[in-house]
Amino acid sequence: MEVYCTRPRCPRPKNYFADLDDVTTLKTTQQKYCATCGMPLILDGRYMTIKLLGRGGFASAFLARDRRIPGMRYCVIKQFQPAGNVSPNQLKIAQQLFEREAEVLAQIGSEHEQIPDLYAFFPVTISSFNHINHEDQFFYLVQEYIDGHNLEEELSKKGTFSETEAVYVLQEILKILKFVHNKGIIHRDIKPSNIMRRQDGKLYLLDFGAVKQVTNAAASAINSSTGIYSMGFAPPEQVNGNRVFPCTDLYALAVTVLTLLTGQPATQLIDPLSNQWIWRSQVTLNPFLADILDKMLLPAVNQRFQSAEQVLVELYRRLIPQTVLPTNTQLPSQLKSAKLNFSTWELLTGAAFSGFEGTLIAIAILSLVISPIVTITTTIVILGILIFAQTQRWIRQKSLLFIAAITLAAIIFFPSLQAGLGIFQVVLLSTTASLIAIALTTLFRLIYKILSSIF
């Protein structure tokens, strides 16, 4: 069995023990040590690290197996060691904060299924590899292993996300943030690499800042710090080292969604001179979604949405059709009876398209089949399909103009489809039908609002 040494900068961390290939021996063996640096390899007497998953400036993550659990389940071990020269007192403070944060992680992990469970936390003290008569102390968190890929890896592998995929990510992480913020916790590092998609498609929010909070505490004893954040994802208040809020996470989530939609690094989506986001030229979105993202990205704290709940309300009220929601999605309590709403502009645009397109279709079919009954029936069926597609948002507003233009062009270039009419008459009839449809829609909407206010 290959066991990976967790000591930072160990020159040869891979160790192989033939006797550990036997499960019985593995479960009963005494401590094993790295052949190169002497670091204990069985952490807390039970965890065997087998692979390095990733390493940053303040922490490393390892894939491990728990030899004390039937089936030797996989888990993730995060190792933290304060950077720089810190005093014993500073190290003690860091350890206390680390343990306190571990308790918080244990609580939220057990209460929310989309946050990895915390299994254990513990320190390890060992003789220094480079300094005689000196000891190194390491802190460890052991967490649930999520078998899947983070969204940064997914973006690199499959390319940009569709609008539907991005909206699903947005709503799922918002639901997690609603829970987290209600616990008084600010994540502070929302980004694609901290969102994991399990093999079955469920999304998990990772890295709740245990290392970051401890790191900040240890560093603050030495010099002032603006905190740890990911460049491009952090809003102004976080970059400037000021107080953070729930909307700090919402800002980072909006940047995350934009990077998934555009495939561009966050730093490429904002103009550094004007501090203005320039993402709209990179991707075409439903205008409601674009407006929601822009509000989440406003530089002033008091101008953004103030909670994940507010964003969810706006999403469910104006944007998300039922087809986007997974079957097990739980709506916020005040939204359980909410229906998909359309703005007046959307309704009138759809009515204009339906009147114009319906007339063109009727003229073309009448040219081919002559029979008025067949023409009317076929037109109603086709128009019904187009209207249904609009109600489900399968057809975007910009696409309506494109469809109408294609139909009109076909009738212009094929005179046999004009039913004996001139092109001027075809356009006049279609435009008239479009205006009538707008007028009728406006009238029905007015009547509906009057009746709704009465009853």
Contacts in CASP RR format, 6 or more apart in sequence:
PFRMAT RR
TARGET T0000
AUTHOR 0000-0000-0000
METHOD contacts of the structure
MODEL  1
MEVYCTRPRCPRPKNYFADLDDVTTLKTTQQKYCATCGMPLILDGRYMTI
KLLGRGGFASAFLARDRRIPGMRYCVIKQFQPAGNVSPNQLKIAQQLFER
EAEVLAQIGSEHEQIPDLYAFFPVTISSFNHINHEDQFFYLVQEYIDGHN
LEEELSKKGTFSETEAVYVLQEILKILKFVHNKGIIHRDIKPSNIMRRQD
GKLYLLDFGAVKQVTNAAASAINSSTGIYSMGFAPPEQVNGNRVFPCTDL
YALAVTVLTLLTGQPATQLIDPLSNQWIWRSQVTLNPFLADILDKMLLPA
VNQRFQSAEQVLVELYRRLIPQTVLPTNTQLPSQLKSAKLNFSTWELLTG
AAFSGFEGTLIAIAILSLVISPIVTITTTIVILGILIFAQTQRWIRQKSL
LFIAAITLAAIIFFPSLQAGLGIFQVVLLSTTASLIAIALTTLFRLIYKI
LSSIF
1 16 0 8 1.000
1 17 0 8 1.000
1 18 0 8 1.000
1 20 0 8 1.000
1 21 0 8 1.000
1 26 0 8 1.000
1 48 0 8 1.000
1 50 0 8 1.000
2 14 0 8 1.000
2 15 0 8 1.000
2 16 0 8 1.000
2 50 0 8 1.000
3 15 0 8 1.000
3 16 0 8 1.000
3 17 0 8 1.000
3 20 0 8 1.000
3 32 0 8 1.000
3 41 0 8 1.000
3 48 0 8 1.000
3 49 0 8 1.000
3 50 0 8 1.000
4 13 0 8 1.000
4 14 0 8 1.000
4 15 0 8 1.000
4 49 0 8 1.000
4 50 0 8 1.000
4 51 0 8 1.000
4 52 0 8 1.000
4 62 0 8 1.000
5 12 0 8 1.000
5 13 0 8 1.000
5 14 0 8 1.000
5 15 0 8 1.000
5 34 0 8 1.000
5 36 0 8 1.000
5 37 0 8 1.000
5 38 0 8 1.000
5 39 0 8 1.000
5 41 0 8 1.000
5 49 0 8 1.000
6 13 0 8 1.000
6 39 0 8 1.000
6 43 0 8 1.000
6 49 0 8 1.000
6 60 0 8 1.000
6 62 0 8 1.000
6 77 0 8 1.000
6 79 0 8 1.000
6 138 0 8 1.000
6 140 0 8 1.000
7 13 0 8 1.000
7 34 0 8 1.000
7 37 0 8 1.000
7 38 0 8 1.000
7 39 0 8 1.000
7 126 0 8 1.000
7 129 0 8 1.000
7 136 0 8 1.000
7 138 0 8 1.000
8 60 0 8 1.000
8 79 0 8 1.000
8 81 0 8 1.000
9 129 0 8 1.000
10 34 0 8 1.000
10 36 0 8 1.000
10 37 0 8 1.000
10 39 0 8 1.000
10 129 0 8 1.000
11 36 0 8 1.000
11 37 0 8 1.000
12 35 0 8 1.000
12 36 0 8 1.000
13 34 0 8 1.000
13 36 0 8 1.000
13 52 0 8 1.000
15 32 0 8 1.000
15 34 0 8 1.000
15 35 0 8 1.000
15 36 0 8 1.000
15 41 0 8 1.000
17 32 0 8 1.000
19 25 0 8 1.000
19 29 0 8 1.000
20 26 0 8 1.000
20 29 0 8 1.000
20 32 0 8 1.000
20 48 0 8 1.000
23 72 0 8 1.000
26 48 0 8 1.000
26 67 0 8 1.000
26 72 0 8 1.000
27 67 0 8 1.000
27 68 0 8 1.000
29 42 0 8 1.000
31 40 0 8 1.000
31 41 0 8 1.000
31 42 0 8 1.000
31 45 0 8 1.000
32 40 0 8 1.000
32 41 0 8 1.000
32 42 0 8 1.000
33 39 0 8 1.000
33 40 0 8 1.000
33 41 0 8 1.000
34 40 0 8 1.000
34 41 0 8 1.000
37 129 0 8 1.000
38 126 0 8 1.000
38 129 0 8 1.000
39 126 0 8 1.000
39 129 0 8 1.000
40 124 0 8 1.000
40 126 0 8 1.000
41 48 0 8 1.000
41 49 0 8 1.000
42 48 0 8 1.000
42 67 0 8 1.000
43 49 0 8 1.000
43 64 0 8 1.000
43 77 0 8 1.000
43 122 0 8 1.000
43 124 0 8 1.000
43 140 0 8 1.000
44 120 0 8 1.000
44 122 0 8 1.000
44 124 0 8 1.000
44 140 0 8 1.000
44 142 0 8 1.000
45 68 0 8 1.000
46 66 0 8 1.000
46 67 0 8 1.000
46 68 0 8 1.000
47 64 0 8 1.000
47 65 0 8 1.000
47 66 0 8 1.000
47 67 0 8 1.000
47 75 0 8 1.000
47 77 0 8 1.000
47 120 0 8 1.000
47 142 0 8 1.000
48 64 0 8 1.000
48 65 0 8 1.000
48 67 0 8 1.000
49 62 0 8 1.000
49 63 0 8 1.000
49 64 0 8 1.000
49 77 0 8 1.000
50 62 0 8 1.000
50 63 0 8 1.000
50 64 0 8 1.000
50 65 0 8 1.000
51 62 0 8 1.000
51 63 0 8 1.000
52 60 0 8 1.000
52 61 0 8 1.000
52 62 0 8 1.000
52 63 0 8 1.000
53 61 0 8 1.000
53 62 0 8 1.000
53 63 0 8 1.000
53 76 0 8 1.000
54 60 0 8 1.000
54 61 0 8 1.000
55 61 0 8 1.000
57 83 0 8 1.000
58 80 0 8 1.000
58 81 0 8 1.000
58 82 0 8 1.000
58 83 0 8 1.000
58 211 0 8 1.000
58 212 0 8 1.000
58 215 0 8 1.000
58 228 0 8 1.000
59 78 0 8 1.000
59 79 0 8 1.000
59 80 0 8 1.000
59 211 0 8 1.000
60 78 0 8 1.000
60 79 0 8 1.000
61 76 0 8 1.000
61 77 0 8 1.000
61 78 0 8 1.000
61 79 0 8 1.000
62 76 0 8 1.000
62 77 0 8 1.000
62 78 0 8 1.000
62 79 0 8 1.000
63 74 0 8 1.000
63 75 0 8 1.000
63 76 0 8 1.000
63 77 0 8 1.000
63 145 0 8 1.000
64 74 0 8 1.000
64 75 0 8 1.000
64 76 0 8 1.000
64 77 0 8 1.000
64 142 0 8 1.000
65 72 0 8 1.000
65 73 0 8 1.000
65 74 0 8 1.000
65 75 0 8 1.000
66 72 0 8 1.000
66 73 0 8 1.000
66 74 0 8 1.000
66 75 0 8 1.000
66 119 0 8 1.000
66 142 0 8 1.000
73 145 0 8 1.000
74 145 0 8 1.000
74 147 0 8 1.000
75 119 0 8 1.000
75 142 0 8 1.000
75 143 0 8 1.000
75 144 0 8 1.000
75 145 0 8 1.000
76 116 0 8 1.000
76 142 0 8 1.000
76 143 0 8 1.000
76 144 0 8 1.000
76 145 0 8 1.000
76 146 0 8 1.000
77 140 0 8 1.000
77 141 0 8 1.000
77 142 0 8 1.000
77 143 0 8 1.000
78 140 0 8 1.000
78 141 0 8 1.000
78 142 0 8 1.000
78 143 0 8 1.000
78 210 0 8 1.000
78 211 0 8 1.000
79 138 0 8 1.000
79 139 0 8 1.000
79 140 0 8 1.000
80 98 0 8 1.000
80 138 0 8 1.000
80 139 0 8 1.000
80 140 0 8 1.000
80 141 0 8 1.000
80 210 0 8 1.000
80 211 0 8 1.000
80 214 0 8 1.000
80 215 0 8 1.000
81 136 0 8 1.000
81 137 0 8 1.000
81 138 0 8 1.000
81 139 0 8 1.000
82 90 0 8 1.000
82 91 0 8 1.000
82 94 0 8 1.000
82 214 0 8 1.000
82 215 0 8 1.000
82 218 0 8 1.000
82 219 0 8 1.000
83 215 0 8 1.000
83 219 0 8 1.000
86 94 0 8 1.000
86 218 0 8 1.000
86 221 0 8 1.000
86 222 0 8 1.000
87 221 0 8 1.000
90 218 0 8 1.000
90 221 0 8 1.000
90 222 0 8 1.000
91 137 0 8 1.000
91 218 0 8 1.000
93 217 0 8 1.000
93 218 0 8 1.000
93 221 0 8 1.000
94 139 0 8 1.000
94 214 0 8 1.000
94 217 0 8 1.000
94 218 0 8 1.000
95 123 0 8 1.000
95 137 0 8 1.000
95 139 0 8 1.000
97 213 0 8 1.000
97 214 0 8 1.000
97 217 0 8 1.000
98 121 0 8 1.000
98 139 0 8 1.000
98 210 0 8 1.000
98 214 0 8 1.000
99 121 0 8 1.000
101 208 0 8 1.000
101 209 0 8 1.000
101 210 0 8 1.000
101 213 0 8 1.000
101 214 0 8 1.000
102 118 0 8 1.000
102 121 0 8 1.000
102 141 0 8 1.000
102 210 0 8 1.000
104 183 0 8 1.000
104 185 0 8 1.000
104 208 0 8 1.000
105 118 0 8 1.000
105 141 0 8 1.000
105 143 0 8 1.000
105 208 0 8 1.000
105 210 0 8 1.000
106 117 0 8 1.000
106 118 0 8 1.000
107 183 0 8 1.000
108 115 0 8 1.000
108 179 0 8 1.000
108 180 0 8 1.000
108 183 0 8 1.000
108 185 0 8 1.000
108 208 0 8 1.000
109 115 0 8 1.000
109 116 0 8 1.000
109 117 0 8 1.000
109 118 0 8 1.000
110 117 0 8 1.000
110 118 0 8 1.000
111 179 0 8 1.000
112 176 0 8 1.000
112 179 0 8 1.000
112 180 0 8 1.000
114 172 0 8 1.000
114 175 0 8 1.000
114 176 0 8 1.000
114 202 0 8 1.000
114 203 0 8 1.000
114 204 0 8 1.000
114 205 0 8 1.000
115 176 0 8 1.000
115 180 0 8 1.000
115 204 0 8 1.000
115 205 0 8 1.000
115 208 0 8 1.000
116 143 0 8 1.000
116 144 0 8 1.000
116 145 0 8 1.000
116 146 0 8 1.000
116 204 0 8 1.000
116 206 0 8 1.000
117 143 0 8 1.000
117 144 0 8 1.000
118 141 0 8 1.000
118 142 0 8 1.000
118 143 0 8 1.000
118 144 0 8 1.000
119 142 0 8 1.000
119 143 0 8 1.000
119 144 0 8 1.000
120 140 0 8 1.000
120 141 0 8 1.000
120 142 0 8 1.000
121 139 0 8 1.000
121 140 0 8 1.000
121 141 0 8 1.000
121 142 0 8 1.000
122 139 0 8 1.000
122 140 0 8 1.000
123 137 0 8 1.000
123 138 0 8 1.000
123 139 0 8 1.000
123 140 0 8 1.000
124 137 0 8 1.000
124 138 0 8 1.000
124 140 0 8 1.000
125 135 0 8 1.000
125 136 0 8 1.000
125 137 0 8 1.000
125 138 0 8 1.000
126 135 0 8 1.000
126 136 0 8 1.000
126 138 0 8 1.000
127 134 0 8 1.000
127 135 0 8 1.000
127 136 0 8 1.000
128 134 0 8 1.000
128 135 0 8 1.000
128 136 0 8 1.000
129 136 0 8 1.000
139 214 0 8 1.000
141 210 0 8 1.000
146 196 0 8 1.000
146 198 0 8 1.000
146 204 0 8 1.000
146 206 0 8 1.000
147 198 0 8 1.000
147 199 0 8 1.000
148 196 0 8 1.000
148 197 0 8 1.000
148 198 0 8 1.000
148 199 0 8 1.000
149 157 0 8 1.000
149 196 0 8 1.000
149 197 0 8 1.000
150 192 0 8 1.000
150 193 0 8 1.000
150 194 0 8 1.000
150 195 0 8 1.000
150 196 0 8 1.000
150 197 0 8 1.000
150 206 0 8 1.000
151 169 0 8 1.000
151 192 0 8 1.000
151 193 0 8 1.000
151 195 0 8 1.000
151 196 0 8 1.000
151 197 0 8 1.000
151 256 0 8 1.000
151 260 0 8 1.000
152 191 0 8 1.000
152 192 0 8 1.000
152 193 0 8 1.000
153 193 0 8 1.000
154 192 0 8 1.000
154 197 0 8 1.000
155 161 0 8 1.000
155 192 0 8 1.000
155 259 0 8 1.000
155 260 0 8 1.000
155 263 0 8 1.000
159 263 0 8 1.000
160 260 0 8 1.000
160 261 0 8 1.000
160 262 0 8 1.000
160 263 0 8 1.000
160 283 0 8 1.000
161 169 0 8 1.000
161 260 0 8 1.000
161 261 0 8 1.000
163 261 0 8 1.000
163 285 0 8 1.000
163 286 0 8 1.000
163 289 0 8 1.000
164 324 0 8 1.000
165 260 0 8 1.000
166 257 0 8 1.000
166 260 0 8 1.000
166 261 0 8 1.000
167 289 0 8 1.000
167 315 0 8 1.000
167 319 0 8 1.000
167 320 0 8 1.000
167 324 0 8 1.000
168 324 0 8 1.000
168 326 0 8 1.000
169 195 0 8 1.000
169 203 0 8 1.000
169 256 0 8 1.000
169 257 0 8 1.000
169 260 0 8 1.000
170 253 0 8 1.000
170 257 0 8 1.000
170 311 0 8 1.000
170 315 0 8 1.000
171 312 0 8 1.000
171 315 0 8 1.000
171 320 0 8 1.000
171 324 0 8 1.000
171 325 0 8 1.000
171 329 0 8 1.000
172 203 0 8 1.000
173 190 0 8 1.000
173 195 0 8 1.000
173 203 0 8 1.000
173 205 0 8 1.000
173 253 0 8 1.000
173 256 0 8 1.000
174 253 0 8 1.000
174 308 0 8 1.000
174 311 0 8 1.000
174 312 0 8 1.000
174 315 0 8 1.000
175 308 0 8 1.000
175 312 0 8 1.000
175 330 0 8 1.000
176 205 0 8 1.000
177 187 0 8 1.000
177 190 0 8 1.000
177 205 0 8 1.000
177 246 0 8 1.000
177 249 0 8 1.000
177 250 0 8 1.000
177 253 0 8 1.000
177 308 0 8 1.000
178 307 0 8 1.000
178 308 0 8 1.000
178 309 0 8 1.000
178 312 0 8 1.000
178 332 0 8 1.000
180 186 0 8 1.000
180 187 0 8 1.000
180 205 0 8 1.000
180 208 0 8 1.000
180 249 0 8 1.000
181 246 0 8 1.000
181 249 0 8 1.000
181 307 0 8 1.000
181 308 0 8 1.000
185 208 0 8 1.000
186 244 0 8 1.000
186 245 0 8 1.000
186 246 0 8 1.000
186 248 0 8 1.000
186 249 0 8 1.000
187 194 0 8 1.000
187 205 0 8 1.000
187 207 0 8 1.000
187 208 0 8 1.000
187 209 0 8 1.000
187 249 0 8 1.000
187 252 0 8 1.000
188 209 0 8 1.000
188 212 0 8 1.000
188 228 0 8 1.000
188 229 0 8 1.000
188 238 0 8 1.000
188 244 0 8 1.000
188 248 0 8 1.000
188 249 0 8 1.000
188 252 0 8 1.000
189 207 0 8 1.000
189 209 0 8 1.000
189 212 0 8 1.000
189 228 0 8 1.000
189 229 0 8 1.000
189 230 0 8 1.000
189 233 0 8 1.000
189 252 0 8 1.000
190 205 0 8 1.000
190 233 0 8 1.000
190 249 0 8 1.000
190 252 0 8 1.000
190 253 0 8 1.000
190 256 0 8 1.000
191 230 0 8 1.000
191 233 0 8 1.000
191 252 0 8 1.000
191 255 0 8 1.000
191 256 0 8 1.000
191 266 0 8 1.000
192 256 0 8 1.000
192 259 0 8 1.000
192 260 0 8 1.000
194 205 0 8 1.000
194 206 0 8 1.000
194 207 0 8 1.000
195 203 0 8 1.000
195 204 0 8 1.000
195 205 0 8 1.000
195 206 0 8 1.000
195 256 0 8 1.000
196 203 0 8 1.000
196 204 0 8 1.000
196 205 0 8 1.000
196 206 0 8 1.000
197 203 0 8 1.000
197 204 0 8 1.000
198 204 0 8 1.000
212 227 0 8 1.000
212 228 0 8 1.000
215 228 0 8 1.000
216 225 0 8 1.000
216 227 0 8 1.000
216 228 0 8 1.000
219 225 0 8 1.000
219 227 0 8 1.000
226 238 0 8 1.000
226 239 0 8 1.000
226 240 0 8 1.000
226 241 0 8 1.000
227 238 0 8 1.000
227 241 0 8 1.000
229 238 0 8 1.000
229 239 0 8 1.000
230 252 0 8 1.000
230 266 0 8 1.000
231 266 0 8 1.000
231 267 0 8 1.000
232 255 0 8 1.000
232 266 0 8 1.000
232 267 0 8 1.000
232 270 0 8 1.000
233 251 0 8 1.000
233 252 0 8 1.000
233 255 0 8 1.000
233 256 0 8 1.000
233 266 0 8 1.000
234 248 0 8 1.000
234 251 0 8 1.000
234 252 0 8 1.000
235 247 0 8 1.000
235 248 0 8 1.000
235 251 0 8 1.000
235 252 0 8 1.000
235 299 0 8 1.000
235 301 0 8 1.000
236 275 0 8 1.000
236 299 0 8 1.000
237 243 0 8 1.000
237 244 0 8 1.000
237 245 0 8 1.000
237 248 0 8 1.000
237 301 0 8 1.000
238 244 0 8 1.000
238 248 0 8 1.000
245 301 0 8 1.000
245 306 0 8 1.000
246 306 0 8 1.000
246 307 0 8 1.000
246 308 0 8 1.000
247 296 0 8 1.000
247 301 0 8 1.000
247 304 0 8 1.000
247 305 0 8 1.000
247 306 0 8 1.000
247 307 0 8 1.000
248 301 0 8 1.000
249 308 0 8 1.000
250 296 0 8 1.000
250 304 0 8 1.000
250 305 0 8 1.000
250 308 0 8 1.000
250 311 0 8 1.000
251 296 0 8 1.000
251 297 0 8 1.000
251 304 0 8 1.000
253 296 0 8 1.000
254 293 0 8 1.000
254 296 0 8 1.000
254 297 0 8 1.000
255 266 0 8 1.000
255 269 0 8 1.000
255 297 0 8 1.000
257 293 0 8 1.000
258 264 0 8 1.000
258 266 0 8 1.000
258 269 0 8 1.000
258 277 0 8 1.000
258 279 0 8 1.000
258 282 0 8 1.000
258 283 0 8 1.000
258 293 0 8 1.000
259 265 0 8 1.000
259 266 0 8 1.000
259 269 0 8 1.000
261 279 0 8 1.000
261 282 0 8 1.000
261 283 0 8 1.000
261 285 0 8 1.000
262 269 0 8 1.000
262 279 0 8 1.000
262 282 0 8 1.000
262 283 0 8 1.000
264 279 0 8 1.000
264 282 0 8 1.000
269 277 0 8 1.000
269 278 0 8 1.000
269 279 0 8 1.000
269 282 0 8 1.000
270 276 0 8 1.000
270 277 0 8 1.000
270 278 0 8 1.000
270 279 0 8 1.000
271 277 0 8 1.000
271 278 0 8 1.000
275 299 0 8 1.000
277 294 0 8 1.000
277 297 0 8 1.000
279 293 0 8 1.000
280 290 0 8 1.000
284 396 0 8 1.000
284 398 0 8 1.000
285 293 0 8 1.000
286 319 0 8 1.000
286 393 0 8 1.000
286 396 0 8 1.000
287 397 0 8 1.000
288 318 0 8 1.000
288 319 0 8 1.000
288 343 0 8 1.000
289 319 0 8 1.000
292 311 0 8 1.000
292 314 0 8 1.000
292 315 0 8 1.000
292 319 0 8 1.000
295 303 0 8 1.000
295 304 0 8 1.000
295 305 0 8 1.000
296 304 0 8 1.000
296 305 0 8 1.000
296 311 0 8 1.000
297 304 0 8 1.000
298 304 0 8 1.000
305 311 0 8 1.000
305 314 0 8 1.000
309 332 0 8 1.000
312 332 0 8 1.000
312 335 0 8 1.000
313 332 0 8 1.000
313 334 0 8 1.000
313 335 0 8 1.000
316 331 0 8 1.000
316 332 0 8 1.000
316 335 0 8 1.000
316 338 0 8 1.000
317 335 0 8 1.000
317 338 0 8 1.000
317 341 0 8 1.000
318 341 0 8 1.000
318 343 0 8 1.000
320 340 0 8 1.000
321 340 0 8 1.000
321 392 0 8 1.000
321 393 0 8 1.000
322 340 0 8 1.000
323 392 0 8 1.000
331 338 0 8 1.000
340 391 0 8 1.000
342 391 0 8 1.000
344 445 0 8 1.000
346 397 0 8 1.000
347 441 0 8 1.000
347 445 0 8 1.000
348 438 0 8 1.000
348 441 0 8 1.000
348 442 0 8 1.000
349 397 0 8 1.000
349 400 0 8 1.000
350 390 0 8 1.000
350 400 0 8 1.000
351 434 0 8 1.000
351 437 0 8 1.000
351 438 0 8 1.000
351 440 0 8 1.000
351 441 0 8 1.000
352 434 0 8 1.000
352 435 0 8 1.000
352 437 0 8 1.000
352 438 0 8 1.000
353 386 0 8 1.000
353 390 0 8 1.000
353 400 0 8 1.000
353 401 0 8 1.000
353 403 0 8 1.000
353 404 0 8 1.000
353 434 0 8 1.000
354 383 0 8 1.000
354 386 0 8 1.000
354 387 0 8 1.000
354 437 0 8 1.000
355 430 0 8 1.000
355 433 0 8 1.000
355 434 0 8 1.000
355 436 0 8 1.000
355 437 0 8 1.000
356 404 0 8 1.000
356 430 0 8 1.000
356 431 0 8 1.000
356 433 0 8 1.000
356 434 0 8 1.000
356 437 0 8 1.000
357 383 0 8 1.000
357 386 0 8 1.000
357 403 0 8 1.000
357 404 0 8 1.000
357 407 0 8 1.000
358 379 0 8 1.000
358 382 0 8 1.000
358 383 0 8 1.000
358 430 0 8 1.000
358 433 0 8 1.000
359 429 0 8 1.000
359 430 0 8 1.000
359 433 0 8 1.000
359 434 0 8 1.000
360 404 0 8 1.000
360 407 0 8 1.000
360 408 0 8 1.000
360 411 0 8 1.000
360 426 0 8 1.000
360 430 0 8 1.000
361 378 0 8 1.000
361 379 0 8 1.000
361 382 0 8 1.000
361 383 0 8 1.000
361 407 0 8 1.000
362 375 0 8 1.000
362 376 0 8 1.000
362 379 0 8 1.000
363 411 0 8 1.000
363 417 0 8 1.000
363 418 0 8 1.000
363 419 0 8 1.000
363 421 0 8 1.000
363 426 0 8 1.000
363 429 0 8 1.000
363 430 0 8 1.000
364 407 0 8 1.000
364 410 0 8 1.000
364 411 0 8 1.000
364 417 0 8 1.000
364 419 0 8 1.000
365 374 0 8 1.000
365 375 0 8 1.000
365 378 0 8 1.000
365 379 0 8 1.000
366 372 0 8 1.000
366 375 0 8 1.000
366 419 0 8 1.000
367 416 0 8 1.000
367 417 0 8 1.000
367 418 0 8 1.000
367 419 0 8 1.000
367 420 0 8 1.000
368 417 0 8 1.000
369 375 0 8 1.000
369 378 0 8 1.000
386 395 0 8 1.000
386 403 0 8 1.000
389 395 0 8 1.000
390 400 0 8 1.000
395 403 0 8 1.000
408 426 0 8 1.000
408 427 0 8 1.000
408 430 0 8 1.000
410 417 0 8 1.000
411 417 0 8 1.000
411 418 0 8 1.000
411 423 0 8 1.000
411 426 0 8 1.000
412 423 0 8 1.000
418 426 0 8 1.000
421 429 0 8 1.000
END
